[in-house]
Each structure stands twice: as C-alpha cells, then as structure tokens.
C-alpha cells in the first residue's frame, strides 16, 4: 500500500524529472504556424518598406521586421536542435527601391 508521502513524492518527481522530453506534436504544429505567420508578416513588411515614402513609417516597419526576425531565428534554432524540419514559406521578395515606383497623383 502506498503512503501519502510516497504518492506526493511520485507526483512531485514528474515536475523535477531530469530526463529530456520530446516536443509534443501539438507544440510542433503551433510553432510551425507561428513561424509561418511571422515569416509571411515579414514578407509584407518588406513590400511595405519597398513602397513607402513616409520616414516615420519606415522606422516602425524596420522595428517590426527586426522583432519578427528575432522570433523567427529563435524558433528556427529550436527546430534545428530538435531535428524538426522547417515549414515551407514563400520566397524572399526582391528589394527594389521606392524610387523605382512611379509617383501617384497624391504623392507630389
């Protein structure tokens, strides 16, 4: 028969177990989704950076891009460490300058 102390020790030992745990498939699915969303957001930010002429907006977009890039790198590092393949994402956009786009009638 198990005593109360043995039962408590058994419960607590599951929280302080030193053996490495594999990532659950649900966690991988959520990380894949998170990685894909961040990567696609950065593609749209790149397009915005290539077309905007507002200096304040450029600063905000660059901050957003750098924040997302940091999160993407963290997730990719975790995937590499765990042997998980990266999810497919769209290719990086070309980097034209905003001067290549013609002026609109409200831009002058």
N, C-alpha and C positions, 0 to 999 in steps of 0.2 A: 504494500500500500504506500502511496506517495504522500509525503508530508507537505505541509503548506510551504515550508522553506524550499523544498526541492522543486515544487511547482513554480514558485516565484523565481528561483534560480534558472529554471528552464525557460521561462518567459523572458527574463532579462538577458539571457545569453544570446537570444536571437537578435537583440539590438546591438550587442558588442562583439559580434562574430567577426573574426579577422580574415576569414577566407573571402576572396574576391567574388562578387556576384556578377553574373552576366546581365546585360541590359535586357529588359523585358521588351517584347515585340511592340507593345503599345507605346513604350517610350521611344523606340526607334522610329515608329510611324510618326509620332508627334515631332520629333527632331527633324525628320525628313521634311515634313510640312513646313516647319519653322524655317529651315534652311532654304527651301524653295521660295517661300514668301519673301524672305529677306533678299535673296538674290534677284528676284523679279522686281522688287521695290527699287533696288539699286539700278536696274536697267532703266526704269522710268526716270529715276533721278539723273542718270547720265543723259537721257534725252532732254530733260529739262535744262540741265547745265549747258547743253549744246545749243539751245534755242533762246534762252532768256537774256535780256539785256539789263535787267534790274540788279544792281550790285548787292543790295541787301538780300535779295532772294538767292543770289549765287552763294553768299556766305551761309545762309540757312541750309541750302541744298548740300553744300560741301560738308557741313557738320552732320547732316543726316546720313550722307554717304559714308563718312568715316565711322560713325556709330554702328551702322549696319555692317560695315566691313569687319569691324572688330568682333561682332557677334558671329558672323559667318566663319571667321577664322577659328573661333573657339569651338564651334560645332564641328568644323572640318577636322580639327585636331582630335576631338573626341572620337569621331568616326574612324580616323586613321589608327588611333590607339586601340580601338575595339575591333578593328578589322571589318568595319561596315562600309560597303561601297557608297559613294556619293550619289545623291539623286540627280537625275538628268535635269538640266536647266537650260534656258535659252543662251545663245552665244552673246558675248560682249558686243555692244554696239560700236560702230565706227565713231571716231572722235573728230567730227568736223568743228570748225569754229563758228560762232554765231554770226560772224561777218559774211559767211558763205550764203546765208539766207537772205532773200530779198526783203527790203523794208515794206512793211504794211502801210496802209494809208493813215493809221493812227500812230505810227512809230516815229514820225519826223518831228 
